[in-house]
Amino acid sequence: MKDDVWPNDPTPEQIRRAWSATVSALPVGTRITGQVVDCRPFGVFLRIDDAPHAVGLADIGSMPHGASLPALGSEISGVVVWHTDHNHQVRIRFSEWIDRD
């Protein structure tokens, strides 16, 4: 993820320190909303509403055939499907991708 993606970015240290609270606040199955802050070849990063130190990632591997990536800055909704402890990311599946299955 680019260093200059989010205004008022949480630092890696803030993200790491908040990880336990993030996992508790956003258990698997939690519906979330957020804003797309970066698109990469492997996935879409988002800032999760009401979780300022959380890094959300929607893996492109979960994108249905024929779906398109959301635009940078788009408001998006989805569901938490996993937590990756090694890099402190909340894995998200976008609602529009779920609805297309």
Residue, then its C-alpha position, 0 to 999 in steps of 0.5 A: m500500500k502506498d505511504d500517501v494513500w490516506p489523509n491522516d493515515p494511521t501509522p503501522e505502529q497504530i495499526r499494530r497496537a489497535w489490532s486486538a481491538t480491531v479484531s474484537a470490534l470487527p469479527v468475521g461476519t460483521r457488515i462494514t462500510g468504507q471508502v476505497v483508498d487504493c487499488r492494487p493488482f491483488g486487491v482493493f484497500l479500504r478505510i473502514d468506517d468507525a475503525p480508524h486504525a483498521v486496514g481493510l482489503a478485498d482480495i481480487g481472488s474473491m471477485p466474481h467473473g464479470a465484476s469490476l473493481p470499485a473506483l478510488g474514493s467509492e463508498i462500499s459495503g461488505v462483510v468481514v471474512w477473515h483477519t490476517d494477523h501477520n500484516h494486520q488486515v481485515r479481509i472484506r468481501f464486497s456486498e456487490w460481489i456477494d450478490r453476483d455469486 
